[in-house]
Amino acid sequence: MKKLSLVSLALMAAFPALGADTLTDALTGGTAKLDMRLRYENVSQDNALKDADALTLRTRLTYATADYHGLSALVEFEDSRVVAGIDDYNNGLNSKPEYSTIADPETTELDQFLLQYQRGGFTGKLGRQVITLDNHRFVGHVGWRQDRQTFDGVTLAYAPLDNLKLFYGYIDQRNRILAEERDVDSKDHLINARFDTGFGALSGYGYLLEVDNNIDNGLDTYGLRFAGSTELDAIKLLYAAEYATQESDTAGVSFDADYYLVEGGVGVSGFTAKLGYEVLGSDDGQYGFSTPLATLHKFNGWADQFLSTPQEGLVDLYASIGGGLLGGKWALVYHDYEADQASATVDDLGDEWNLSYTHAFAKHYSAGVKYAAYSAGDIKDDTDKFWVWFSASL
């Protein structure tokens, strides 16, 4: 296993702070959790690649010590394995480039390893940890993939008021979804302030990202987000608006781009419908707004055709409807894509239908099925993806 980063080594040195007299009580009063997900995924594309099939089992084992005067620790291991030899897919690391990609490589790794201190409204964490901010659009855990994303670093959160939360994080390693081979050394600063107004949450943020690769680079994003809901008798109104501006600078080459989001919805009689308009802008067709730490599968369609923004940018007009059915939940989503700044050859970026059904049962178990159908525009290929899974959390 790849050696831990400097912050993780510092964490190991910090453990004696618990003290010999208190460590036993902290350990015996701790909690253990087991989380497993068995999933089949199929990918079919209208190109020369072979259809991909993967049956994988993700197992996550977590142990958290009890609290001792505000101090606690957590360790978590994660393993992803192919089941029954169903592995006809390109996982991003293996030697099967003839197949379509399913980004679930076999791996065993330390998913989280952290020391935490809590006192009043303050929480500090040192070590390998999950970090999610707001709706995961800029910082998330990519929990859809079997090897989720975590970060090595230190985070500080403080709530001076019940409706105000302040956050700062420094990351020196991004532990990506393609096992340790694709982890990225970094010098990232994450700043987020969130104020609850009573009818919605207002967030202001600055995400200053830098890959630690001996090349002068930076990706700086500043923005504001407002999202919430209001109850009107039997109707629930949903709304969100967001704006961000971004500057990318690599080896002296700079680009600027903006991000916009407007979303509205209504919930009534067990159904929820939404309409949204999201723009990941472009800088004169040469650069597309980037969110490299996001839970990308959550946005711009489940077929994952826009994990990186085209240099012409991306405009996503989407509509969704969902509700309850037979004790579970269903959702239907439509996306229409186009370029933010069209070129002579790229304007129409296609459209996509998404359909899902999930069902939780017997307290600890859940199952689901999901389908994505992407129809290509001026670029990319028609793509169909299908998933079925079973999860247990004990």
Secondary structure, 3 states (H helix, E strand, C coil): CCCCCHHHHHHHHHHHHHCHHHHHHHHHCCEEEEEEEEEEEEEEECCCCECEEEEEEEEEEEEECCCECCEEEEEEEEEEEEEEEEEECECCCCCCCCECECCCCCEEEEEEEEEEEEECCEEEEEEEECCCECCCCCECCCCCCCCCCEEEEEEEEEEEECCEEEEEEEEEEEECCCCHHHCEEEEEEEEEEEEECCCCEEEEEEEEECECCCCCEEEEEEEEEEEEEEEECCEEEEEEEEEEEEEEEECCEEEEEEEEEEEEEEEECCEEEEEEEEEECECCCCCECCCCCCCHHHCCCCCCCCCCCCCCCEEEEEEEEEEEECCEEEEEEEEEEECCCCCCCCCEEEEEEEEEEEEEECCCEEEEEEEEEEECCCCCCCEEEEEEEEEEEC
